[in-house]
Amino acid sequence: MPITLDAMQPAVLVQLVNEWGTVPRDVAGEADHPFPARPPADLGVPHEHADEQALRRAADLLHPVFASTDPTERVALVVALLTDTGVRPTVLDGADGVRAAWTVGAPAHALVAAAALTLRDHLDRYGSDRLGVCTGRACADVFVDSSPTHDRRFCSVTCQNRARVAAYRQRRRTTS
């Protein structure tokens, strides 16, 4: 039986990759820290398709999309995720009326498919230069750039402040 899914919010996608991915944990030296007690809310799929193994697998499949700096490669990665998961459009007739939706045939593909739909929608609306990986030292967290200047480089203000303090200290060392 097909699984009906929705695209997740970009903030939920970022939370999924950053909290459940092995790459951000390895780079930050946190590989042995426990994973969160529960998955993010509003994943776009029923929570029975989002166990710990599925969350880690999805996060690790999605991280390369953010890490790619080549727009063509980024698009190809999203297309591959959509193709590999077998996402299909459908129309549902329910109590709220008729609505468009997406389905996948295998429950194991639902989480990655919902995330790939989010990336597809984001690429369609904003282009491929609004996704990235933090440039902070010892950080591989991902982000979706919603800044008005389109020049975000850090996952959080904390990483940005660390980089600024380090640059300031470096300038002070070279001038003294």
SEFI-254356 format. One record per residue (C-alpha): residue in three letters; x, y, z; residue number from 1. Coordinates in Angstrom, 1 decimal. Layout:
N
<atom res="ALA" X="X" Y="Y" Z="Z" n="NUM"/>
...
# end
This chain:
176
<atom res="MET" X="0.0" Y="0.0" Z="0.0" n="1"/>
<atom res="PRO" X="1.5" Y="3.4" Z="-0.9" n="2"/>
<atom res="ILE" X="2.6" Y="5.8" Z="1.8" n="3"/>
<atom res="THR" X="1.2" Y="9.3" Z="1.5" n="4"/>
<atom res="LEU" X="3.7" Y="12.1" Z="2.4" n="5"/>
<atom res="ASP" X="4.1" Y="15.8" Z="2.4" n="6"/>
<atom res="ALA" X="7.2" Y="17.9" Z="2.1" n="7"/>
<atom res="MET" X="8.6" Y="18.9" Z="5.5" n="8"/>
<atom res="GLN" X="9.4" Y="22.5" Z="6.5" n="9"/>
<atom res="PRO" X="13.0" Y="23.6" Z="5.7" n="10"/>
<atom res="ALA" X="13.7" Y="24.1" Z="9.4" n="11"/>
<atom res="VAL" X="12.7" Y="20.5" Z="10.2" n="12"/>
<atom res="LEU" X="14.9" Y="19.3" Z="7.3" n="13"/>
<atom res="VAL" X="17.9" Y="21.2" Z="8.8" n="14"/>
<atom res="GLN" X="17.1" Y="19.8" Z="12.3" n="15"/>
<atom res="LEU" X="16.9" Y="16.3" Z="10.9" n="16"/>
<atom res="VAL" X="20.3" Y="16.5" Z="9.2" n="17"/>
<atom res="ASN" X="22.1" Y="18.3" Z="12.0" n="18"/>
<atom res="GLU" X="20.7" Y="16.2" Z="14.9" n="19"/>
<atom res="TRP" X="20.7" Y="12.8" Z="13.3" n="20"/>
<atom res="GLY" X="23.5" Y="12.9" Z="10.7" n="21"/>
<atom res="THR" X="26.8" Y="11.2" Z="11.4" n="22"/>
<atom res="VAL" X="28.8" Y="13.8" Z="9.4" n="23"/>
<atom res="PRO" X="28.0" Y="16.8" Z="11.7" n="24"/>
<atom res="ARG" X="28.6" Y="14.6" Z="14.7" n="25"/>
<atom res="ASP" X="32.0" Y="13.3" Z="13.5" n="26"/>
<atom res="VAL" X="33.3" Y="16.7" Z="12.5" n="27"/>
<atom res="ALA" X="32.3" Y="18.2" Z="15.9" n="28"/>
<atom res="GLY" X="33.8" Y="15.3" Z="17.8" n="29"/>
<atom res="GLU" X="30.4" Y="14.2" Z="19.1" n="30"/>
<atom res="ALA" X="30.1" Y="10.8" Z="17.5" n="31"/>
<atom res="ASP" X="29.5" Y="9.2" Z="20.9" n="32"/>
<atom res="HIS" X="26.8" Y="11.6" Z="22.1" n="33"/>
<atom res="PRO" X="23.3" Y="10.1" Z="22.3" n="34"/>
<atom res="PHE" X="20.8" Y="10.9" Z="19.6" n="35"/>
<atom res="PRO" X="17.7" Y="13.0" Z="20.5" n="36"/>
<atom res="ALA" X="15.0" Y="11.2" Z="22.4" n="37"/>
<atom res="ARG" X="12.5" Y="11.7" Z="19.6" n="38"/>
<atom res="PRO" X="12.4" Y="12.8" Z="16.0" n="39"/>
<atom res="PRO" X="11.6" Y="16.3" Z="14.9" n="40"/>
<atom res="ALA" X="7.9" Y="17.1" Z="14.6" n="41"/>
<atom res="ASP" X="6.2" Y="17.5" Z="11.3" n="42"/>
<atom res="LEU" X="8.5" Y="15.2" Z="9.3" n="43"/>
<atom res="GLY" X="5.9" Y="14.9" Z="6.5" n="44"/>
<atom res="VAL" X="5.5" Y="11.2" Z="7.1" n="45"/>
<atom res="PRO" X="3.8" Y="9.1" Z="9.7" n="46"/>
<atom res="HIS" X="6.1" Y="8.7" Z="12.7" n="47"/>
<atom res="GLU" X="6.1" Y="4.9" Z="12.4" n="48"/>
<atom res="HIS" X="8.3" Y="5.4" Z="9.3" n="49"/>
<atom res="ALA" X="10.8" Y="7.5" Z="11.3" n="50"/>
<atom res="ASP" X="12.7" Y="5.2" Z="13.6" n="51"/>
<atom res="GLU" X="16.2" Y="6.0" Z="14.7" n="52"/>
<atom res="GLN" X="17.8" Y="4.0" Z="11.9" n="53"/>
<atom res="ALA" X="15.7" Y="5.7" Z="9.3" n="54"/>
<atom res="LEU" X="16.5" Y="9.1" Z="10.7" n="55"/>
<atom res="ARG" X="20.2" Y="8.5" Z="10.6" n="56"/>
<atom res="ARG" X="20.0" Y="7.0" Z="7.1" n="57"/>
<atom res="ALA" X="18.0" Y="9.9" Z="5.8" n="58"/>
<atom res="ALA" X="20.3" Y="12.5" Z="7.4" n="59"/>
<atom res="ASP" X="23.4" Y="10.9" Z="5.9" n="60"/>
<atom res="LEU" X="21.8" Y="10.7" Z="2.4" n="61"/>
<atom res="LEU" X="20.8" Y="14.4" Z="2.6" n="62"/>
<atom res="HIS" X="24.0" Y="15.9" Z="3.9" n="63"/>
<atom res="PRO" X="25.8" Y="15.7" Z="0.5" n="64"/>
<atom res="VAL" X="23.1" Y="17.9" Z="-1.1" n="65"/>
<atom res="PHE" X="24.0" Y="20.7" Z="1.4" n="66"/>
<atom res="ALA" X="27.7" Y="20.0" Z="1.1" n="67"/>
<atom res="SER" X="27.9" Y="20.3" Z="-2.7" n="68"/>
<atom res="THR" X="29.1" Y="23.6" Z="-4.0" n="69"/>
<atom res="ASP" X="28.3" Y="22.8" Z="-7.6" n="70"/>
<atom res="PRO" X="24.7" Y="23.8" Z="-8.6" n="71"/>
<atom res="THR" X="24.5" Y="21.1" Z="-11.2" n="72"/>
<atom res="GLU" X="25.6" Y="18.4" Z="-8.8" n="73"/>
<atom res="ARG" X="23.2" Y="19.6" Z="-6.1" n="74"/>
<atom res="VAL" X="20.3" Y="19.4" Z="-8.5" n="75"/>
<atom res="ALA" X="21.5" Y="15.9" Z="-9.7" n="76"/>
<atom res="LEU" X="21.6" Y="14.7" Z="-6.1" n="77"/>
<atom res="VAL" X="18.1" Y="15.8" Z="-5.4" n="78"/>
<atom res="VAL" X="16.8" Y="14.2" Z="-8.6" n="79"/>
<atom res="ALA" X="18.6" Y="11.0" Z="-7.6" n="80"/>
<atom res="LEU" X="16.9" Y="11.1" Z="-4.2" n="81"/>
<atom res="LEU" X="13.5" Y="11.6" Z="-5.8" n="82"/>
<atom res="THR" X="14.1" Y="8.8" Z="-8.4" n="83"/>
<atom res="ASP" X="15.6" Y="6.3" Z="-5.9" n="84"/>
<atom res="THR" X="12.7" Y="6.7" Z="-3.5" n="85"/>
<atom res="GLY" X="10.1" Y="6.4" Z="-6.2" n="86"/>
<atom res="VAL" X="8.1" Y="9.5" Z="-5.4" n="87"/>
<atom res="ARG" X="4.9" Y="9.7" Z="-7.4" n="88"/>
<atom res="PRO" X="2.2" Y="12.4" Z="-7.5" n="89"/>
<atom res="THR" X="-1.3" Y="11.6" Z="-6.6" n="90"/>
<atom res="VAL" X="-4.7" Y="13.2" Z="-5.9" n="91"/>
<atom res="LEU" X="-6.6" Y="12.5" Z="-2.8" n="92"/>
<atom res="ASP" X="-10.3" Y="13.0" Z="-2.2" n="93"/>
<atom res="GLY" X="-11.0" Y="13.4" Z="1.5" n="94"/>
<atom res="ALA" X="-13.2" Y="15.1" Z="4.0" n="95"/>
<atom res="ASP" X="-11.4" Y="18.4" Z="3.3" n="96"/>
<atom res="GLY" X="-11.9" Y="18.0" Z="-0.5" n="97"/>
<atom res="VAL" X="-9.5" Y="17.1" Z="-3.2" n="98"/>
<atom res="ARG" X="-5.8" Y="17.8" Z="-2.7" n="99"/>
<atom res="ALA" X="-2.6" Y="17.0" Z="-4.5" n="100"/>
<atom res="ALA" X="-0.2" Y="14.8" Z="-2.6" n="101"/>
<atom res="TRP" X="2.9" Y="12.6" Z="-3.0" n="102"/>
<atom res="THR" X="3.3" Y="8.8" Z="-2.4" n="103"/>
<atom res="VAL" X="6.0" Y="6.3" Z="-2.2" n="104"/>
<atom res="GLY" X="5.6" Y="2.5" Z="-2.5" n="105"/>
<atom res="ALA" X="7.9" Y="1.5" Z="0.3" n="106"/>
<atom res="PRO" X="7.8" Y="2.7" Z="3.9" n="107"/>
<atom res="ALA" X="11.6" Y="2.7" Z="4.1" n="108"/>
<atom res="HIS" X="11.7" Y="5.5" Z="1.4" n="109"/>
<atom res="ALA" X="9.1" Y="7.8" Z="3.0" n="110"/>
<atom res="LEU" X="11.4" Y="9.9" Z="5.1" n="111"/>
<atom res="VAL" X="14.0" Y="10.5" Z="2.5" n="112"/>
<atom res="ALA" X="11.3" Y="11.2" Z="-0.1" n="113"/>
<atom res="ALA" X="9.6" Y="13.8" Z="2.1" n="114"/>
<atom res="ALA" X="13.0" Y="15.5" Z="2.6" n="115"/>
<atom res="ALA" X="13.8" Y="15.3" Z="-1.1" n="116"/>
<atom res="LEU" X="10.5" Y="17.0" Z="-1.9" n="117"/>
<atom res="THR" X="11.4" Y="19.8" Z="0.5" n="118"/>
<atom res="LEU" X="14.7" Y="20.3" Z="-1.3" n="119"/>
<atom res="ARG" X="13.0" Y="20.1" Z="-4.7" n="120"/>
<atom res="ASP" X="10.6" Y="22.9" Z="-3.7" n="121"/>
<atom res="HIS" X="13.4" Y="25.0" Z="-2.2" n="122"/>
<atom res="LEU" X="15.5" Y="24.6" Z="-5.4" n="123"/>
<atom res="ASP" X="12.6" Y="25.5" Z="-7.5" n="124"/>
<atom res="ARG" X="11.8" Y="28.7" Z="-5.5" n="125"/>
<atom res="TYR" X="15.2" Y="30.0" Z="-4.6" n="126"/>
<atom res="GLY" X="17.8" Y="28.2" Z="-6.7" n="127"/>
<atom res="SER" X="20.7" Y="26.1" Z="-5.6" n="128"/>
<atom res="ASP" X="22.9" Y="28.7" Z="-3.9" n="129"/>
<atom res="ARG" X="20.7" Y="29.0" Z="-0.8" n="130"/>
<atom res="LEU" X="21.8" Y="25.7" Z="0.9" n="131"/>
<atom res="GLY" X="25.1" Y="25.1" Z="2.6" n="132"/>
<atom res="VAL" X="27.3" Y="23.7" Z="5.3" n="133"/>
<atom res="CYS" X="28.6" Y="25.9" Z="8.1" n="134"/>
<atom res="THR" X="32.1" Y="27.3" Z="7.5" n="135"/>
<atom res="GLY" X="32.8" Y="27.4" Z="11.2" n="136"/>
<atom res="ARG" X="35.7" Y="25.5" Z="12.5" n="137"/>
<atom res="ALA" X="34.8" Y="21.9" Z="13.7" n="138"/>
<atom res="CYS" X="31.2" Y="22.3" Z="12.4" n="139"/>
<atom res="ALA" X="29.5" Y="20.5" Z="9.6" n="140"/>
<atom res="ASP" X="25.9" Y="21.5" Z="10.4" n="141"/>
<atom res="VAL" X="23.8" Y="22.5" Z="7.4" n="142"/>
<atom res="PHE" X="21.6" Y="25.5" Z="6.9" n="143"/>
<atom res="VAL" X="19.0" Y="27.0" Z="4.5" n="144"/>
<atom res="ASP" X="19.9" Y="30.6" Z="3.7" n="145"/>
<atom res="SER" X="16.9" Y="32.9" Z="4.1" n="146"/>
<atom res="SER" X="19.0" Y="36.0" Z="4.6" n="147"/>
<atom res="PRO" X="18.1" Y="39.0" Z="2.4" n="148"/>
<atom res="THR" X="21.7" Y="39.2" Z="1.2" n="149"/>
<atom res="HIS" X="22.0" Y="35.5" Z="0.2" n="150"/>
<atom res="ASP" X="25.4" Y="35.3" Z="1.9" n="151"/>
<atom res="ARG" X="24.9" Y="33.1" Z="4.9" n="152"/>
<atom res="ARG" X="28.0" Y="31.1" Z="5.8" n="153"/>
<atom res="PHE" X="27.3" Y="29.8" Z="9.3" n="154"/>
<atom res="CYS" X="24.7" Y="27.4" Z="10.8" n="155"/>
<atom res="SER" X="24.1" Y="29.7" Z="13.8" n="156"/>
<atom res="VAL" X="25.0" Y="32.9" Z="15.4" n="157"/>
<atom res="THR" X="27.1" Y="30.9" Z="17.9" n="158"/>
<atom res="CYS" X="29.3" Y="29.6" Z="15.1" n="159"/>
<atom res="GLN" X="29.5" Y="33.1" Z="13.5" n="160"/>
<atom res="ASN" X="30.5" Y="34.6" Z="16.8" n="161"/>
<atom res="ARG" X="33.2" Y="32.0" Z="17.4" n="162"/>
<atom res="ALA" X="34.6" Y="32.7" Z="13.9" n="163"/>
<atom res="ARG" X="34.6" Y="36.5" Z="14.5" n="164"/>
<atom res="VAL" X="36.3" Y="36.1" Z="17.9" n="165"/>
<atom res="ALA" X="39.0" Y="33.8" Z="16.4" n="166"/>
<atom res="ALA" X="39.6" Y="36.3" Z="13.6" n="167"/>
<atom res="TYR" X="39.8" Y="39.2" Z="16.1" n="168"/>
<atom res="ARG" X="42.3" Y="37.2" Z="18.2" n="169"/>
<atom res="GLN" X="44.4" Y="36.3" Z="15.1" n="170"/>
<atom res="ARG" X="44.5" Y="40.0" Z="14.1" n="171"/>
<atom res="ARG" X="45.6" Y="41.0" Z="17.5" n="172"/>
<atom res="ARG" X="48.4" Y="38.4" Z="17.5" n="173"/>
<atom res="THR" X="49.7" Y="39.5" Z="14.2" n="174"/>
<atom res="THR" X="49.8" Y="43.2" Z="15.1" n="175"/>
<atom res="SER" X="51.5" Y="42.7" Z="18.5" n="176"/>
# end
